[in-house]
Amino acid sequence: MSDSRPIHVKEISGKRALTKFAVFPTDVLYKDHPYYVPSLIADITGTFDPKENPAYDFSESVCYMAYIDGKPVGRIAGIINHALNERTGEKEARFGFVDFIDNKNVSEILFKCVEDWARRKGMTSMHGPLGFSDMDPEGLLVEGFDQMGTSVTIYNHAYYVDHIEALGYEKETDWVEFKIQVPKSIPEKHQRITDIVKRKFNLRVIKYTDSKKLIKDYGQKIFELINEAYDDLYGYSPLTKRQIDYYINMYIPLIRLENVPLIVNENDELIGVGITLPSLAKALQKSRGRMFPFGFIHLLKALKGKNNVVEMLLVAVRPDYQSKGVNALLFSDLIPVFNQNGYDYAESNPELEDNNKVQSQWQYFEREQHRRRRAYRKKL
């Protein structure tokens, strides 16, 4: 769909303008949409605040909004992660935080703006949707439009696919997501693998009841492990010390500690971690991405109260222990906890389609691959 009305595009900066950038999909494009899950507005504005987001130590960005008749009709961000480009030897820019009405003139002009910006910066390709790091939402939804998203993923209308591909973008990689039924007891084969692996490698699971002590003992180590485990994955940008501190303060105070098993070896070295969180999706819908005046109440209820869905935010195992059944220890610990907390099913969150190591961990569970998302690339 397109029309002939003139489109005005404005580069966005400053907190007030960034707030309008952040609320556009929630307040305009997906207002009252049953499957769209908004991000917290403060998270978006913080992401694009160089004083707050330590990714600006090695990155730069630009944000644009499009208007027709003075009303917002689209947004897009361009990002350059210079540290990752130095590591890979590429000159890549990223697009992300992209939303637009079903008007190809709007999507075309938004992408032209970020592509021209990237060319001026000396970049030779554009890919996305991606953020500054893997901690930001990534991947365009291409399957599962009739499924509610999770608190950390992107939801978009199906027409986005046609718009982006019409602009010359081609598939680079896909992520898949699974809905996993929580079994009433630990599967027999799973328990057997757990017992064998524990004996063979002298491993044990530890849990914390005090978040401050967890941060003190293993906060840095958890994210250092993530850097090791995810190092070879598509588009991964290793987290710096400042980024790790940033994410420790952002995420660890939110989690229910019984949902976070840590695996250590005989030398007390951290070799595996699973971070899971009661689903915030419905709470974010009710809050419309706003903490105040009452949004925080919905979020607290989701975190602390009754909730039948749990999100698998991440699972990380040290590379020298991967493909050895270590993941079984995590789920043998979590399954009784999930049942105690009343979770009926778990959301896997995105996993690269060719990451067989990760997907094999679901083989003993009843599951459904219900969403797929895609990263695109275009030469500039």
C-alpha positions as CSV (number, residue, x, y, z in Angstrom):
1,M,0.0,0.0,0.0
2,S,1.2,3.5,-0.7
3,D,-0.2,7.0,-1.2
4,S,1.0,10.3,-2.6
5,R,0.9,12.4,0.5
6,P,4.3,14.0,1.3
7,I,6.4,12.3,4.0
8,H,8.6,14.4,6.3
9,V,11.5,12.6,8.0
10,K,13.2,14.0,11.1
11,E,16.3,12.9,12.9
12,I,15.5,12.3,16.5
13,S,17.6,13.3,19.5
14,G,16.9,14.4,23.1
15,K,14.9,12.7,25.8
16,R,11.5,14.1,24.8
17,A,11.9,13.2,21.1
18,L,13.3,9.8,22.0
19,T,10.2,9.1,24.2
20,K,8.0,9.8,21.2
21,F,10.3,7.4,19.2
22,A,9.8,4.8,21.9
23,V,6.0,5.0,22.3
24,F,5.2,5.1,18.5
25,P,4.6,1.4,18.1
26,T,2.7,1.0,21.4
27,D,0.5,4.1,21.2
28,V,-0.1,4.2,17.4
29,L,0.8,1.2,15.3
30,Y,-0.1,-1.6,17.7
31,K,-2.5,0.0,20.1
32,D,-4.7,-2.7,21.7
33,H,-3.1,-5.4,19.4
34,P,-3.5,-8.8,21.1
35,Y,-0.1,-10.2,20.3
36,Y,2.2,-7.1,20.5
37,V,4.3,-6.8,23.7
38,P,5.7,-3.3,24.2
39,S,9.2,-2.7,25.5
40,L,9.6,-0.5,28.6
41,I,9.8,3.0,27.4
42,A,12.6,3.8,29.8
43,D,14.6,0.9,28.3
44,I,14.4,2.3,24.8
45,T,15.2,5.9,25.8
46,G,18.1,4.5,27.9
47,T,19.4,2.4,25.1
48,F,19.8,5.5,23.0
49,D,21.3,7.7,25.8
50,P,25.1,7.8,25.4
51,K,25.3,8.8,29.1
52,E,23.5,5.6,30.1
53,N,24.3,2.9,27.6
54,P,28.0,1.8,27.8
55,A,27.7,0.4,24.2
56,Y,28.4,4.0,23.1
57,D,32.0,3.5,24.2
58,F,32.5,1.8,20.9
59,S,29.3,2.5,18.9
60,E,27.3,5.3,17.3
61,S,23.7,5.6,16.2
62,V,21.1,7.7,14.5
63,C,17.3,7.6,14.9
64,Y,14.7,8.8,12.4
65,M,10.9,9.3,12.5
66,A,8.6,9.7,9.5
67,Y,5.5,11.9,9.6
68,I,2.5,12.4,7.3
69,D,0.3,15.4,7.9
70,G,2.2,15.9,11.2
71,K,1.4,12.4,12.5
72,P,4.0,9.8,13.1
73,V,4.0,6.9,10.6
74,G,7.3,5.2,11.1
75,R,10.6,5.0,12.9
76,I,14.1,3.4,12.4
77,A,17.5,3.4,14.0
78,G,20.9,3.0,12.4
79,I,23.7,1.6,14.5
80,I,27.4,1.0,13.9
81,N,29.3,-1.2,16.4
82,H,32.9,-0.2,15.6
83,A,34.4,-2.8,18.0
84,L,32.6,-5.6,16.3
85,N,33.6,-4.3,12.9
86,E,37.3,-4.2,14.0
87,R,36.9,-7.8,15.2
88,T,35.4,-9.1,12.0
89,G,37.1,-6.8,9.5
90,E,33.8,-5.8,8.1
91,K,32.2,-2.3,7.5
92,E,28.7,-3.2,8.6
93,A,26.0,-0.9,9.8
94,R,22.8,-2.2,11.5
95,F,19.2,-1.2,11.3
96,G,16.9,-1.8,14.2
97,F,13.9,-0.5,16.2
98,V,12.1,-0.3,12.9
99,D,8.3,0.1,12.6
100,F,6.1,1.6,9.9
101,I,2.6,1.8,8.6
102,D,1.7,-0.3,5.5
103,N,2.9,2.3,3.1
104,K,5.9,1.4,1.0
105,N,6.8,5.1,0.5
106,V,7.3,5.3,4.3
107,S,9.4,2.2,4.6
108,E,11.5,3.2,1.6
109,I,12.3,6.7,2.8
110,L,13.1,5.4,6.3
111,F,15.6,2.9,5.0
112,K,17.1,5.4,2.6
113,C,17.8,7.6,5.5
114,V,19.7,5.0,7.5
115,E,21.5,3.6,4.4
116,D,22.6,7.1,3.4
117,W,23.8,7.7,6.9
118,A,25.8,4.4,6.9
119,R,27.4,5.3,3.5
120,R,28.5,8.6,4.8
121,K,30.2,6.7,7.7
122,G,32.1,4.5,5.3
123,M,30.0,1.4,5.7
124,T,29.5,-1.0,2.8
125,S,26.6,-3.2,4.1
126,M,23.5,-3.0,6.3
127,H,22.0,-5.8,8.3
128,G,19.3,-6.3,10.8
129,P,17.0,-5.9,12.7
130,L,19.7,-5.8,15.3
131,G,20.6,-3.6,18.3
132,F,23.9,-2.6,19.8
133,S,24.4,-6.1,21.2
134,D,22.7,-9.4,21.7
135,M,21.0,-8.0,24.8
136,D,18.8,-5.8,22.5
137,P,15.8,-7.2,20.6
138,E,16.8,-8.7,17.2
139,G,15.3,-10.5,14.2
140,L,12.2,-9.6,12.1
141,L,9.2,-11.9,12.9
142,V,8.5,-14.0,9.7
143,E,6.4,-16.8,11.3
144,G,4.1,-16.8,14.3
145,F,2.1,-13.6,13.8
146,D,-0.8,-15.2,15.7
147,Q,1.4,-15.7,18.8
148,M,2.0,-13.3,21.7
149,G,5.6,-12.3,21.8
150,T,7.9,-12.4,24.9
151,S,9.3,-9.5,26.9
152,V,12.6,-9.5,25.0
153,T,11.5,-10.1,21.4
154,I,10.2,-8.1,18.5
155,Y,6.7,-8.3,17.2
156,N,5.9,-6.9,13.8
157,H,3.1,-7.0,11.2
158,A,3.4,-9.6,8.4
159,Y,3.7,-6.8,5.8
160,Y,7.1,-5.8,7.1
161,V,8.6,-8.8,5.3
162,D,7.4,-7.7,1.9
163,H,8.5,-4.1,2.5
164,I,12.0,-5.0,3.5
165,E,12.6,-7.6,0.8
166,A,11.3,-5.1,-1.8
167,L,14.1,-2.8,-0.8
168,G,16.7,-5.4,-1.7
169,Y,17.3,-7.1,1.6
170,E,18.0,-10.8,1.6
171,K,18.0,-13.4,4.3
172,E,21.2,-13.7,6.3
173,T,20.1,-16.1,9.1
174,D,17.0,-17.2,11.0
175,W,16.2,-17.7,14.7
176,V,13.5,-20.2,15.8
177,E,11.5,-20.2,19.0
178,F,9.9,-23.0,20.9
179,K,6.9,-23.3,23.3
180,I,7.9,-26.1,25.7
181,Q,5.5,-27.9,28.0
182,V,6.7,-28.2,31.5
183,P,6.6,-31.9,32.4
184,K,5.1,-32.9,35.8
185,S,8.3,-34.7,36.6
186,I,11.9,-34.9,35.3
187,P,11.9,-37.2,32.2
188,E,13.7,-40.5,33.0
189,K,16.3,-40.2,30.3
190,H,17.0,-36.6,31.3
191,Q,17.5,-37.6,34.9
192,R,19.8,-40.5,33.9
193,I,22.0,-38.1,31.8
194,T,22.1,-35.7,34.8
195,D,23.3,-38.4,37.1
196,I,26.0,-39.5,34.7
197,V,27.3,-36.0,33.9
198,K,27.4,-35.0,37.5
199,R,29.6,-38.1,38.4
200,K,31.7,-38.0,35.3
201,F,32.7,-34.3,35.5
202,N,32.2,-33.8,39.3
203,L,29.7,-31.0,38.8
204,R,27.1,-29.6,41.1
205,V,24.3,-27.1,40.9
206,I,24.3,-24.1,43.3
207,K,21.5,-21.6,44.0
208,Y,21.3,-18.3,45.8
209,T,18.7,-16.7,48.0
210,D,20.3,-13.3,48.2
211,S,20.8,-11.3,45.0
212,K,23.5,-9.1,46.4
213,K,25.6,-12.2,47.3
214,L,24.9,-13.7,43.9
215,I,26.2,-10.5,42.3
216,K,29.2,-10.4,44.5
217,D,30.1,-14.1,43.9
218,Y,29.1,-14.6,40.3
219,G,27.7,-11.5,38.7
220,Q,30.8,-10.7,36.6
221,K,31.4,-14.4,36.0
222,I,27.9,-15.1,34.6
223,F,28.4,-12.5,31.9
224,E,32.0,-13.5,31.2
225,L,30.6,-17.1,30.7
226,I,28.1,-15.7,28.3
227,N,30.9,-14.0,26.3
228,E,32.7,-17.3,26.1
229,A,29.6,-19.4,25.3
230,Y,28.2,-17.0,22.7
231,D,31.5,-15.9,21.1
232,D,31.0,-17.7,17.8
233,L,27.3,-17.0,17.3
234,Y,26.0,-14.7,14.6
235,G,26.6,-11.0,15.2
236,Y,27.7,-11.5,18.8
237,S,29.5,-8.5,20.3
238,P,31.4,-9.4,23.4
239,L,30.3,-7.5,26.4
240,T,32.8,-5.1,28.0
241,K,33.3,-4.7,31.7
242,R,31.1,-1.5,31.7
243,Q,28.3,-3.3,29.8
244,I,28.5,-6.2,32.2
245,D,28.0,-3.9,35.2
246,Y,25.1,-2.2,33.3
247,Y,23.3,-5.5,32.7
248,I,24.0,-6.8,36.2
249,N,22.2,-3.8,37.7
250,M,19.4,-4.0,35.1
251,Y,18.6,-7.7,35.2
252,I,19.7,-9.5,38.3
253,P,17.5,-7.6,40.8
254,L,14.5,-8.6,38.7
255,I,15.0,-12.3,38.7
256,R,13.5,-14.9,41.1
257,L,16.6,-16.6,42.4
258,E,15.1,-20.1,42.5
259,N,14.8,-19.8,38.7
260,V,18.6,-19.3,38.3
261,P,20.7,-22.5,38.6
262,L,24.5,-22.2,38.4
263,I,26.7,-25.2,37.6
264,V,30.2,-25.3,39.0
265,N,33.0,-27.9,38.8
266,E,35.2,-29.2,41.5
267,N,37.3,-26.0,41.4
268,D,34.1,-23.9,41.9
269,E,34.5,-22.5,38.4
270,L,31.3,-21.5,36.7
271,I,30.7,-23.7,33.7
272,G,27.0,-23.3,33.2
273,V,24.0,-21.0,34.0
274,G,20.3,-20.8,33.2
275,I,18.5,-17.5,33.6
276,T,14.7,-17.8,33.6
277,L,12.1,-15.2,34.4
278,P,8.3,-15.3,34.9
279,S,6.8,-14.0,31.7
280,L,6.3,-10.2,31.7
281,A,4.4,-10.2,28.4
282,K,0.9,-9.6,29.7
283,A,2.1,-7.2,32.3
284,L,3.9,-5.1,29.7
285,Q,0.7,-5.1,27.6
286,K,-1.3,-3.9,30.6
287,S,1.3,-1.2,31.5
288,R,1.7,-0.1,27.9
289,G,5.5,0.0,28.5
290,R,5.2,2.5,31.3
291,M,6.4,2.0,34.8
292,F,4.3,4.9,36.3
293,P,1.8,5.6,37.6
294,F,0.6,2.0,37.9
295,G,2.7,0.0,35.4
296,F,5.1,-1.2,38.0
297,I,2.2,-2.9,39.9
298,H,1.5,-5.2,36.9
299,L,5.2,-6.0,36.5
300,L,5.6,-6.9,40.2
301,K,2.5,-9.1,40.1
302,A,4.0,-10.9,37.1
303,L,7.4,-11.4,38.8
304,K,6.2,-12.3,42.2
305,G,2.7,-13.6,41.8
306,K,0.9,-16.3,39.9
307,N,2.1,-16.8,36.4
308,N,1.8,-19.8,34.1
309,V,4.5,-18.9,31.6
310,V,8.3,-18.7,32.2
311,E,10.8,-17.3,29.8
312,M,14.2,-18.9,29.2
313,L,16.2,-15.7,28.9
314,L,19.4,-17.5,28.3
315,V,21.3,-20.8,28.8
316,A,25.1,-20.6,28.6
317,V,27.6,-23.5,29.0
318,R,31.4,-23.1,28.8
319,P,32.6,-24.2,25.4
320,D,34.8,-27.1,26.8
321,Y,31.7,-28.5,28.5
322,Q,29.3,-28.1,25.6
323,S,27.7,-31.2,23.9
324,K,28.4,-33.2,27.1
325,G,24.9,-33.2,28.6
326,V,25.6,-30.4,31.1
327,N,22.3,-28.7,30.2
328,A,20.5,-31.6,31.7
329,L,21.6,-30.5,35.1
330,L,20.0,-27.1,34.6
331,F,16.6,-28.6,33.7
332,S,16.7,-31.3,36.3
333,D,17.0,-28.5,38.8
334,L,14.4,-26.2,37.1
335,I,11.6,-28.6,36.4
336,P,10.6,-29.1,40.1
337,V,10.8,-25.3,40.6
338,F,8.7,-24.6,37.5
339,N,6.0,-27.0,38.8
340,Q,6.1,-25.5,42.3
341,N,5.7,-22.0,40.7
342,G,2.8,-23.1,38.6
343,Y,4.4,-22.6,35.1
344,D,2.6,-24.6,32.4
345,Y,5.1,-23.9,29.6
346,A,8.3,-22.2,28.9
347,E,9.3,-19.8,26.0
348,S,12.7,-20.6,24.6
349,N,13.3,-17.2,23.1
350,P,15.3,-17.0,19.9
351,E,17.8,-19.7,19.0
352,L,19.8,-19.7,15.7
353,E,18.2,-22.2,13.3
354,D,21.6,-24.0,12.8
355,N,22.5,-24.1,16.5
356,N,21.9,-27.8,17.0
357,K,23.7,-27.8,20.4
358,V,21.0,-25.6,21.9
359,Q,18.0,-27.1,20.2
360,S,19.0,-30.7,21.1
361,Q,18.4,-29.8,24.8
362,W,14.6,-29.8,24.1
363,Q,14.5,-33.3,22.7
364,Y,13.1,-34.9,25.8
365,F,10.3,-32.3,26.1
366,E,6.9,-31.9,24.4
367,R,7.5,-28.8,22.3
368,E,6.2,-26.7,19.4
369,Q,8.3,-24.5,17.2
370,H,5.9,-21.5,17.0
371,R,7.8,-18.5,15.9
372,R,10.6,-17.7,13.4
373,R,12.5,-14.4,13.0
374,R,15.1,-13.3,10.4
375,A,18.1,-11.1,10.0
376,Y,18.5,-9.5,6.6
377,R,21.5,-8.1,4.8
378,K,22.0,-5.6,1.9
379,K,25.1,-4.3,0.2
380,L,25.3,-0.6,0.1
